[in-house]
Amino acid sequence: MITLVFTLLFELIRLYTWVLVISCVFSFLYGFGVLDTRNRIVWNIGAFLNRLTEPVLQPIRRILPAMGNMDFSPLVLLLLIQYLLTPLLRQLYYALIVGGVP
């Protein structure tokens, strides 16, 4: 049961990472004028991606200083997921399964 829960958590983290990357690519394409948000499908995709990513990125944007037009909050979030959240969950999983930290 614990293995199933942690497998689901890791898959959700992986899925959210991909959503974040796709949102960044969408933002770049929109910024360079490749995508036109007057198209209803493009607008719906952008709104959906923003609803998924903005609640997590907004607190990071409040902490990071403004650096011109560059938004480094997705990069910071990806680094936090990769180097803090995933290893902590992995350590917790090993501690619950094995009874100790490897």
Backbone as a ProteinNet text record, in pm:
[ID]
protein_1_A
[PRIMARY]
MITLVFTLLFELIRLYTWVLVISCVFSFLYGFGVLDTRNRIVWNIGAFLNRLTEPVLQPIRRILPAMGNMDFSPLVLLLLIQYLLTPLLRQLYYALIVGGVP
[TERTIARY]
82.1	0	86.5	191.9	281.3	351.8	391.5	458.6	366.5	241.5	145.2	128.5	120.7	104.5	225.8	345.3	465.6	486	448.8	456	363.3	244.1	150.1	205.1	265.4	324.6	435.8	524.7	634.2	582.3	479	422	354	287	225.8	331.3	442.2	552.1	608.9	627.5	679.5	582.8	454.5	353.6	352.2	360.8	361.4	486.8	598.5	720.9	700.6	636.6	609.3	510.9	411.7	317.1	391.4	485	563.7	650.3	713.7	796.2	709	595.4	505	453.8	427.4	383.2	492	616.6	727.5	741.2	732.1	740.6	624.2	506.3	389	411.1	467.3	493.1	594.3	699.6	798.1	734.8	657.4	593.8	496.5	425.9	335.1	414	523.5	605.5	668.7	704.5	764.8	661.4	535.2	429.8	397.1	445.7	415.4	271.3	227.1	89.8	5.4	-116.6	-208.8	-321.9	-333.6	-435.3	-575.4	-589	-724.2	-789.3	-705.7	-757.2	-808.9	-932.1	-996.1	-926.7	-881.6	-814.4	-682.6	-606.2	-478.2	-502.9	-604.5	-635.4	-674.6	-756.4	-797.8	-678.9	-587.8	-468.9	-384.6	-365.1	-287.6	-352.2	-483	-553.5	-544.3	-555.1	-543.5	-403.8	-301.4	-164.4	-138.8	-192.1	-175.9	-246.2	-364.2	-435.3	-358.6	-283.1	-205.8	-74.5	-11.7	122.6	126.8	38	45.5	35	-50.6	-55.8	76.3	157.4	285.8	395.6	388.5	493.3	480.8	361.6	341.4	419.9	422	503.9	653.5	699.6	840.9	870.5	778.8	797.3	803.1	731.7	736.1	872.5	939.5	1069.7	1182.7	1177.8	1284.2	1281	1399.2	1400.3	1368.1	1315.3	1283.1	1411.8	1420.5	1539.4	1497.7	1448.9	1404.9	1280.4	1282.1	1167.6	1182.1	1287.7	1311.4	1243	1174	1107.4	1178	1250.2	1325.8	1250.5	1126.7	1051.8	1027.7	1000.7	987.9	1117.7	1230.4	1359.6	1383.1	1352	1368.2	1277.7	1154.9	1062.2	1110.9	1159.9	1213.1	1333	1419.7	1534.5	1489.5	1389.5	1336.9	1275.9	1203.7	1144.6	1253.9	1353.1	1457.7	1549.6	1587	1690.1	1639.2	1513.3	1459.5	1342.3	1238.8	1116.3	1134.4	1190.6	1206.9	1299.8	1418.3	1502.4	1438.2	1365	1298.8	1191.7	1113.8	1012.8	1077.4	1188.4	1258.1	1312.8	1369.3	1419.7	1305.8	1194.8	1079.1	1027.7	1025	981.1	1072.7	1203.6	1297.9	1287.2	1266.4	1253.9	1129.3	1021.1	898.4	906	970.4	977.5	1083.3	1203.5	1316	1326.3	1280.2	1290.9	1414.1	1479.6	1598	1630	1729.5	1770.9	1889.6	1887.4	1999.6	2127.3
-119.7	0	126.1	126.3	241.8	260	148.9	156	216.8	181	236.1	386.8	431.1	573.5	652	601.7	673.3	667.6	557.6	550.5	654.1	667.6	768.2	909.5	934.8	1066	1098.7	1002.9	1025.9	1048.4	976.7	996.5	1133.3	1176.8	1309.5	1419.3	1400.9	1497.5	1500.6	1384	1377.6	1443.5	1418.5	1479.3	1631.4	1679.8	1824.3	1888.6	1817.8	1868.5	1888.3	1791.4	1804.6	1917.8	1935.5	2046.4	2179.2	2187.9	2309.5	2337.4	2234.5	2251.5	2292.1	2227.6	2261.9	2404.9	2446.4	2583.4	2683.6	2651.6	2740.3	2749.2	2636.3	2636	2715.4	2696.3	2771.1	2921	2959	3099.6	3158	3082.7	3129.5	3145.3	3047.3	3054.2	3171.3	3196.7	3310.7	3441.3	3447.2	3568	3603.5	3503.6	3527.8	3541.3	3535.8	3556.5	3435.5	3318.7	3197.5	3154.5	3168.5	3132.5	3258.6	3249.4	3361.6	3325.6	3400.7	3367.2	3408	3470.2	3495.5	3365.9	3266.1	3132.3	3073.2	3029.3	2983	2859.9	2767.6	2647	2684.2	2771.9	2815.8	2887.8	2972.2	3044.1	2947.7	2847.2	2749.5	2670.3	2631.8	2558.3	2646.4	2772	2864.5	2889.3	2905.9	2928	2805.1	2686.6	2562.8	2548.9	2575.2	2565.8	2669.9	2789.7	2892.7	2855	2795	2752.9	2645	2563.4	2457.9	2508.3	2605.6	2645.5	2772.2	2866.4	2994.7	2985.4	2901.5	2896.8	2855.3	2780	2736.9	2837.6	2898.7	2991.3	3129.2	3171.3	3305.9	3331.8	3241.9	3268.2	3276.8	3200.6	3206.5	3340.3	3391	3521.7	3634.3	3620.7	3723.2	3728.5	3613.1	3606.1	3648.3	3604.2	3634.2	3781	3841.7	3979.2	3981.9	4093.2	4108.5	4120.5	4043.6	4045.7	4078.6	4198	4237.5	4161.1	4108.3	4032.4	3883	3840.4	3697.5	3653.2	3542.8	3484.5	3353.7	3354.8	3236.8	3148	3182.3	3102.9	2958.9	2929.2	2787.7	2709.9	2774.6	2709	2679.4	2776.1	2755.6	2643	2640.2	2533.9	2397.1	2388.5	2260.7	2215.4	2308.5	2273.3	2229.1	2296.8	2255.6	2116	2087.7	1954.3	1850	1879.5	1782.1	1756.4	1861.5	1846.7	1851.2	1884.5	1882.9	1787.1	1807.7	1730.4	1582.4	1551.5	1411	1335.6	1389.4	1315.9	1300.1	1402	1389.6	1281.4	1277	1171.2	1033.7	1025.6	897.7	851.5	943.9	909.7	867.2	936.4	899.4	761.4	732.1	600.8	491.5	511.8	411.5	395.2	506	497.9	419.8	436.1	363.6	216.5	187	49	-30.7	21.5	-53.2	-31.7	81.5	111.1	192.4	242.2	324.2	399.3	484.2	563.9	495.4	478	408.2	487.8
0	0	0	82.5	87.8	-46.3	-106.5	-236.3	-341.2	-338.4	-433.5	-414.2	-290	-261	-309.5	-279.5	-320.9	-471.9	-534.4	-680.3	-742.2	-687	-735.4	-714.4	-598.4	-572.1	-670.8	-695.4	-789.2	-930.9	-969.6	-1102.9	-1113.9	-1007.8	-1009	-1017.5	-947.2	-955.2	-1095.9	-1155.3	-1292.1	-1390.5	-1373.6	-1460.1	-1443.9	-1320.3	-1297.5	-1355.8	-1351.3	-1412.7	-1562.1	-1626.8	-1769.9	-1797.5	-1713.8	-1730.5	-1719.6	-1627.2	-1610.2	-1732.8	-1786.6	-1907	-2026	-2042.1	-2152.6	-2137.5	-2015.1	-1991.3	-2029.2	-1999.9	-2037.8	-2189.2	-2257	-2403.4	-2462.5	-2408.4	-2454.1	-2435.4	-2321.8	-2294.2	-2392.7	-2423.3	-2521	-2659	-2699.7	-2831	-2838.9	-2731.3	-2727.6	-2731.1	-2655.5	-2650.8	-2784.3	-2862.8	-2993.4	-3104.7	-3071.1	-3169	-3254.6	-3216	-3292.3	-3266.8	-3142.8	-3106.9	-3094.4	-3136.9	-3130.5	-3035	-2925.7	-2825.8	-2869.1	-2984.9	-3036.3	-3081.6	-3109.8	-3140	-3009.2	-3007.2	-2883.3	-2824.4	-2906.7	-2856.4	-2790	-2854.8	-2798.1	-2666.5	-2662.9	-2540.2	-2428	-2458.6	-2357.4	-2304.3	-2392.6	-2348	-2256.7	-2295.5	-2212.6	-2077.5	-2076.2	-1949.7	-1859.9	-1918.4	-1841.4	-1780.8	-1861.1	-1810.4	-1701.6	-1718.2	-1615.3	-1485.7	-1496	-1374.4	-1299.4	-1371.2	-1305.8	-1247.1	-1311	-1268.9	-1183.7	-1206.2	-1136.7	-984.3	-926.6	-779.7	-715.2	-785.7	-730.6	-764.3	-881	-924.1	-859.3	-824.3	-770.3	-641.1	-543	-423.7	-454.9	-552.4	-590.6	-656.8	-736.3	-800.8	-698.7	-588.8	-484.8	-417.8	-409.2	-343.1	-436.6	-562.2	-658.1	-698.6	-713.6	-764.4	-913.6	-959.5	-1101.4	-1182.3	-1290.3	-1375.7	-1518.6	-1537.7	-1671.1	-1711.6	-1831.6	-1881.1	-1858.7	-1794.1	-1771	-1642.1	-1649.8	-1533.8	-1499.7	-1389	-1349.2	-1250.5	-1218.7	-1121.1	-1166.4	-1295.2	-1333.3	-1314	-1343.2	-1323.2	-1175.6	-1089.8	-945.5	-897.5	-946.3	-906.5	-952.8	-1076.1	-1125.1	-1042.7	-1005.1	-920.8	-781.5	-726	-595.3	-601	-706.6	-721.5	-734.8	-819.2	-848.9	-730.1	-657.4	-555.5	-412.4	-391.2	-255.2	-238.6	-317.6	-297.9	-329.1	-445.1	-483.9	-389.4	-354.6	-259	-120.7	-75.6	54.7	52.7	-53.6	-64.2	-74.8	-148	-161.4	-25.4	52.2	185.1	277.8	270.1	351.5	313.9	185.2	138.4	192	178.4	228.6	379.7	450	595.3	635.6	562.1	595.1	555.7	443.8	396	470.3	472.5	529.2	679.6	725.3	866.8	898.4	798.2	816.6	689.5	698.6	583.6	518.9	384.7	320.3	324.4
[MASK]
++++++++++++++++++++++++++++++++++++++++++++++++++++++++++++++++++++++++++++++++++++++++++++++++++++++

